[in-house]
């Protein structure tokens, strides 16, 4: 997992909780890297899981809720850090349906060793978008949070639901416009 995700997570913890909470999370997670991450480095996703679990234990917020909230926060940070990703995106469906062909292609130019999840567009029309998410790291809560952040960014009335798909590492996301 790219270091930018780790540094943004720690930034969110500091902003929404405190700098002291960052220290507590790092200490409790017993991280091999000691909480020292660079944005361009690559780190085991298990370290992220350990930090989220530690934050959950200290905040009383469920792990899944924290990961989704982080996804929403991360999307907002991506808007600021990577404005070129959003050029020409007219709405959430347009942006999200182009994740593989546009966004992930650009991400791999910046970070060639990034291990990205895969998104297949199963259905796309004006009122519904169905995305099939594949990842052996099982960060579907993060993916959902990123989608929620995207919907909020574009200010659209879209409901997101998800269900496990046939493959153990896949989930199907249904985004339905509520116009």
Beta strands, then each sheet from edge to edge (+ up, - down):
strand 1: 118-124
strand 2: 128-134
strand 3: 158-164
strand 4: 170-177
sheet 1: 1+ 2- 4+ 3-
end
